[in-house]
Amino acid sequence: MDNDNPVAFEELVESLDMLSVEWRVTLVIFGLVATTALVAFIASRVILHLEKKFQKTSNLWDDAILHAVRKPIVAQVWLQGVFWAAELAHRYSGAEIFGLNKQLLQVGIVWLIVWTLTRFIRESEKILVSPLKMRKPMDYTTVTAISKLGRAVVIITGVLVVLQTLGFSVSGVLAFGGIGGIAVGFAARDLLANFFGGLTVYMDKPFKVGDWIRSPDRNIEGTVENIGWRLTTIRTFDQRPLYVPNAVFTTISVENPSRMYNRRIFETIGIRYVDVKQMPVIVDQIRQMLINHEEIEHEARTMIVNFTAFNASSLDIMVYTFTKTTQWVRFHEIKQDVLLKISDIIESHGAEVAFPTRTLHIAHDKPDDQELTAAELNQLNAPAQPRSETAR
């Protein structure tokens, strides 16, 4: 932005009096561009070397700052070099297009500042959520929301500064935005509803990225992959992406199984009626087995093992308990082990697990105190004879 540098380059052009003006200007501009490229390359290598050196230190923020400024600094070198070349071309050509050099330089500097700040915010976000870099990493959903809000503030501020630089009145722009915001609000009600729905999710935190959620009100179930300002992306269990507008979450109930403390085993086991004498000892041994099981939570959670009902074909035992794990696969492994041990306990007492049966009683014409003859017994026990094909 220093005006003395174009003057110095102009003096350099005048000193090359053995060539025509066009050739002298061309050579100086070419030299400026080549020098700019060399300086940009050197600056990039120096910052990259510093990044590798500071990565060995325990301070994480110097890495974030260097990574955030490396590309903007290289861009600043190019911006300044091209500005000087354009200023030199403007002094000798007088082309109207070069009259915007200073404004473009100012806009470019504002853009570089915005770019640097947004890059630093992104790097800070990676540090704050990383378990490798932080002893107590922050919640990913919260950090993402703050990061998005911070980048939005930086970008909006940059746009207002650019408008002011270009000669627009910021107060007029804000006033126009206030009037136009009413019209935009009516035209984009759904968009604003989704925006505030996303804001509600970020503030209330009913779920976060990585949680398994489901809604009893809608056919929504899966793992949360991303929470945006308009949509939340959910990966269903058949691996299909489900895009849910954020406004939906303000009107439905959402279950978050990922935040459960335990998983429940709730089964009804039936034994035969002939095994009723073994019922007390079977119930006691099942209860004791669950108490001794290392994967069953019996102190902080309710455990019920009781004979509960005379069912149509069985004597029912209710088994109600909780596992220590909440992992889906591990839960089913534990449940399988518990059910097999219950089966072993029932068999160890000569009892059997019941299944639906029917008992058929046959009434006879003879009185109960009259014995059947041998011929009558044989007739009752004889197998049924197949009917002839000609029988009617």
C-alpha positions in Angstrom: 0.0 0.0 0.0 3.1 2.2 0.2 3.0 4.8 -2.7 6.8 5.2 -2.7 7.3 1.8 -4.1 5.6 2.5 -7.5 7.7 5.7 -7.7 10.8 3.7 -7.2 9.8 1.3 -9.9 9.0 4.2 -12.2 12.6 5.5 -11.6 13.8 2.0 -12.5 11.9 2.2 -15.7 13.3 5.6 -16.6 16.9 4.3 -16.0 16.5 1.7 -18.7 16.8 4.3 -21.4 18.3 1.9 -24.0 14.8 0.3 -24.5 11.5 1.6 -25.5 9.0 2.6 -22.8 6.8 -0.4 -23.5 9.6 -2.8 -23.2 10.9 -1.1 -20.0 7.5 -1.3 -18.3 7.0 -4.9 -19.4 10.4 -5.9 -18.0 9.9 -4.2 -14.7 6.3 -5.7 -14.3 7.7 -9.2 -15.2 10.5 -8.7 -12.6 7.9 -7.7 -10.0 5.8 -10.8 -10.7 8.8 -13.0 -10.6 10.1 -11.5 -7.4 6.6 -11.8 -5.9 6.5 -15.5 -6.7 9.9 -16.0 -5.2 9.0 -14.2 -2.0 5.7 -16.0 -1.7 7.5 -19.4 -2.1 10.1 -18.4 0.6 7.4 -17.2 3.0 5.5 -20.4 2.5 8.6 -22.6 3.2 9.6 -20.6 6.2 6.1 -20.8 7.9 5.9 -24.5 7.0 9.3 -25.0 8.7 8.1 -23.1 11.8 4.9 -25.3 11.9 7.0 -28.5 12.0 9.2 -27.0 14.7 6.4 -25.8 16.9 4.6 -29.2 16.5 7.2 -30.6 18.9 6.2 -28.2 21.6 3.4 -28.7 24.1 1.6 -25.5 23.2 -1.2 -26.3 20.7 -2.3 -22.8 19.9 0.9 -21.7 18.2 0.4 -24.6 15.7 -3.2 -23.4 15.1 -2.0 -19.8 14.5 0.8 -20.7 12.1 -1.5 -23.1 10.1 -4.2 -20.4 10.0 -1.8 -17.6 8.7 0.3 -19.6 6.2 -1.9 -19.4 3.2 -3.2 -15.9 3.9 0.4 -14.6 4.2 1.3 -16.1 0.8 -1.8 -14.6 -0.6 -0.9 -11.2 0.9 2.5 -11.3 -0.8 0.9 -12.0 -4.1 -1.7 -9.3 -3.5 0.9 -6.6 -2.7 3.1 -7.6 -5.7 0.2 -7.6 -8.1 -0.9 -4.2 -6.7 2.5 -2.7 -7.4 2.6 -4.1 -10.9 -0.9 -2.8 -11.6 0.0 0.7 -10.2 3.0 0.8 -12.5 0.9 -0.2 -15.5 -1.7 2.4 -14.6 0.9 5.2 -14.6 2.2 4.4 -18.0 -1.0 3.2 -19.7 -3.7 5.4 -18.1 -6.3 2.6 -18.5 -9.5 3.2 -16.6 -9.5 -0.4 -15.3 -6.4 0.2 -13.2 -8.2 3.1 -11.4 -9.7 0.6 -8.9 -6.3 -0.7 -7.7 -6.5 0.9 -4.3 -10.0 -0.2 -3.6 -9.3 -3.7 -4.7 -6.2 -3.8 -2.5 -8.3 -2.7 0.5 -11.0 -5.3 -0.3 -8.3 -7.9 -0.7 -6.8 -7.1 2.7 -10.2 -7.3 4.4 -10.8 -10.7 2.7 -7.4 -12.0 3.9 -8.2 -10.9 7.5 -11.6 -12.7 7.3 -9.9 -15.8 5.8 -7.3 -15.9 8.5 -9.8 -15.6 11.3 -12.1 -18.3 9.9 -9.1 -20.6 9.4 -8.1 -20.0 13.0 -11.6 -20.7 14.2 -11.6 -24.0 12.4 -8.2 -25.0 13.8 -9.4 -24.1 17.3 -12.5 -26.3 16.8 -10.3 -29.3 15.9 -8.2 -28.7 19.1 -11.1 -28.3 21.5 -12.8 -31.6 20.4 -9.7 -33.7 20.0 -9.1 -36.3 22.9 -5.5 -36.5 21.7 -4.9 -32.8 22.2 -7.1 -32.0 25.2 -7.3 -33.7 28.5 -11.0 -33.0 28.7 -12.3 -32.4 25.2 -15.4 -30.2 24.8 -18.7 -31.5 23.4 -18.4 -31.7 19.6 -21.9 -30.4 19.0 -21.4 -27.3 21.2 -18.0 -26.5 19.7 -19.4 -26.9 16.2 -22.3 -24.5 17.0 -19.9 -21.9 18.5 -17.5 -22.3 15.5 -20.3 -21.8 13.0 -21.6 -18.8 14.8 -18.1 -17.3 15.1 -17.4 -17.7 11.4 -20.8 -16.2 10.6 -20.0 -13.1 12.7 -16.6 -12.7 11.1 -18.0 -13.0 7.5 -20.8 -10.6 8.1 -18.5 -8.1 9.7 -16.1 -8.5 6.7 -18.9 -7.9 4.3 -20.0 -4.7 6.1 -16.4 -3.4 6.1 -16.1 -4.1 2.4 -19.3 -2.2 1.7 -18.0 0.7 3.7 -14.7 0.6 1.8 -16.6 0.6 -1.6 -18.4 3.8 -0.5 -21.7 2.3 0.7 -23.3 3.6 3.9 -23.4 0.9 6.4 -26.2 2.5 8.3 -28.2 2.6 5.1 -27.4 -1.0 4.4 -28.5 -2.0 7.9 -31.7 0.0 7.6 -32.5 -1.6 4.3 -31.7 -5.0 5.9 -34.2 -4.3 8.7 -37.0 -3.4 6.2 -36.1 -6.2 3.8 -35.8 -8.7 6.7 -39.6 -8.5 7.3 -40.3 -9.5 3.7 -37.5 -12.2 3.8 -39.0 -13.5 7.0 -42.4 -14.1 5.4 -40.8 -15.6 2.3 -38.4 -17.9 4.2 -40.5 -19.0 7.2 -39.5 -22.6 6.8 -35.8 -21.7 6.5 -36.0 -19.6 9.6 -38.0 -22.3 11.5 -35.2 -24.8 10.6 -32.6 -22.3 11.7 -34.1 -21.7 15.1 -34.8 -25.4 15.4 -31.1 -26.1 14.9 -30.4 -23.4 17.5 -32.7 -25.1 19.9 -30.9 -28.4 19.4 -27.6 -26.7 20.0 -28.8 -25.1 23.2 -30.9 -27.9 24.7 -28.7 -30.7 23.5 -31.3 -33.5 23.3 -28.7 -35.4 21.2 -25.2 -34.9 19.7 -23.2 -36.2 16.8 -22.7 -39.9 17.3 -25.9 -40.5 19.4 -28.4 -43.2 18.5 -31.9 -41.5 18.5 -35.4 -42.5 17.6 -38.8 -40.8 17.6 -42.0 -42.6 18.7 -43.9 -39.9 16.8 -42.2 -40.3 13.4 -40.4 -43.0 11.5 -37.0 -41.6 12.6 -34.3 -43.9 14.0 -30.5 -44.0 13.5 -27.2 -42.5 14.4 -26.7 -38.7 14.2 -24.0 -37.8 11.7 -24.2 -34.1 11.4 -26.3 -31.2 12.9 -26.5 -28.3 10.5 -28.3 -25.0 10.7 -31.1 -26.3 8.4 -30.9 -30.1 8.4 -29.8 -32.9 10.7 -28.3 -35.9 9.0 -29.1 -39.3 10.5 -27.7 -42.6 9.3 -30.4 -45.3 9.6 -29.5 -48.9 10.6 -29.7 -50.0 7.0 -27.0 -47.4 6.2 -29.3 -45.0 4.3 -28.9 -41.2 5.0 -32.0 -39.5 6.5 -32.2 -35.7 6.3 -34.5 -34.3 8.9 -35.3 -30.5 8.9 -34.4 -29.1 12.3 -37.9 -27.6 12.8 -39.2 -31.1 13.2 -37.4 -31.6 16.5 -39.4 -28.7 18.1 -42.7 -30.6 17.6 -41.8 -34.3 18.2 -40.6 -36.5 21.0 -37.1 -37.8 20.7 -35.7 -40.8 22.5 -31.9 -41.0 23.0 -31.0 -44.6 23.8 -27.3 -43.7 23.7 -27.7 -42.0 27.1 -29.2 -45.0 28.9 -27.5 -46.3 32.0 -28.3 -50.0 31.5 -30.2 -52.3 29.2 -33.1 -54.4 30.5 -33.7 -58.1 30.3 -37.5 -58.8 30.7 -38.5 -62.4 30.0 -41.3 -64.7 31.1 -40.1 -68.3 31.5 -42.8 -71.1 31.8 -42.4 -74.5 33.4 -44.8 -77.5 33.3 -47.6 -77.9 35.8 -46.2 -81.2 37.0 -43.0 -79.3 38.1 -44.9 -77.1 40.6 -43.0 -78.7 43.6 -39.7 -77.5 42.2 -40.9 -74.0 41.6 -39.5 -72.4 44.9 -36.0 -73.8 44.5 -35.9 -72.9 40.8 -36.9 -69.3 41.5 -34.3 -69.0 44.3 -31.5 -70.4 42.2 -32.3 -68.1 39.2 -32.3 -65.1 41.5 -29.0 -66.2 43.1 -27.5 -66.8 39.6 -28.4 -63.2 38.6 -26.9 -61.7 41.8 -23.6 -63.6 41.2 -23.5 -62.8 37.5 -20.7 -60.2 36.9 -22.5 -58.5 34.0 -25.8 -58.0 35.8 -26.4 -54.7 37.8 -28.4 -55.8 40.9 -27.5 -53.1 43.4 -28.5 -49.9 41.6 -31.3 -51.3 39.5 -34.5 -53.3 40.2 -34.3 -57.1 40.0 -37.4 -59.3 40.1 -37.5 -63.1 39.9 -40.9 -64.5 41.0 -43.6 -67.0 40.1 -46.3 -64.7 38.7 -49.1 -66.6 37.0 -50.9 -69.9 36.3 -51.0 -69.7 32.5 -52.9 -71.9 30.2 -50.1 -74.4 29.7 -47.4 -73.3 32.0 -46.4 -71.9 35.4 -44.8 -68.5 34.6 -41.7 -67.0 36.2 -41.0 -63.3 35.5 -37.3 -62.4 35.1 -36.7 -58.7 35.3 -33.1 -57.4 35.5 -30.6 -55.0 33.9 -27.2 -55.5 32.4 -24.2 -53.3 33.2 -23.4 -52.7 29.5 -25.4 -50.5 27.1 -23.7 -51.9 24.0 -26.2 -53.6 21.7 -24.1 -56.5 20.7 -22.6 -57.2 24.1 -26.1 -57.0 25.6 -27.4 -59.8 23.5 -24.3 -61.9 24.4 -25.1 -61.5 28.1 -28.8 -62.1 27.6 -28.0 -65.4 25.8 -25.8 -66.5 28.7 -28.5 -65.7 31.2 -31.2 -67.6 29.3 -28.9 -70.7 28.9 -28.1 -70.7 32.6 -31.8 -70.5 33.5 -32.4 -73.5 31.2 -29.7 -75.4 33.0 -31.2 -74.6 36.4 -34.6 -75.8 35.3 -33.2 -79.1 33.9 -31.0 -79.7 37.0 -34.2 -80.1 39.1 -35.8 -82.5 36.6 -38.2 -79.9 35.4 -38.8 -78.8 31.8 -39.6 -75.5 30.0 -43.3 -75.7 29.2 -44.8 -75.4 25.7 -48.5 -75.3 24.7 -50.2 -78.7 25.3 -53.7 -80.2 25.5 -55.1 -83.1 27.5 -57.9 -85.2 26.0 -60.4 -87.0 28.3 -62.4 -89.8 26.8 -65.8 -90.6 28.4 -67.1 -94.3 28.4 -70.7 -95.6 28.6 -69.9 -98.1 31.3 -70.0 -97.1 35.0 -66.6 -96.2 36.5 -66.7 -99.3 38.9 -67.3 -101.8 36.0 -64.1 -103.2 34.6 -63.7 -103.5 30.8 -63.3 -107.0 29.3 -60.2 -107.9 27.5 -62.0 -107.7 24.1 -63.2 -104.2 24.8 -59.7 -103.1 25.9 -58.3 -104.5 22.7 -61.0 -102.7 20.7 -60.2 -99.4 22.3 -56.4 -99.8 21.8 -56.6 -101.1 18.2 -55.4 -98.7 15.5 -58.0 -97.2 13.2 -58.6 -99.1 10.0 -58.4 -97.2 6.7 -61.7 -97.0 4.9 -62.2 -98.7 1.5 -62.1 -96.5 -1.6 -65.7 -97.6 -2.3 -66.9 -96.7 1.1 -69.4 -93.9 1.3 
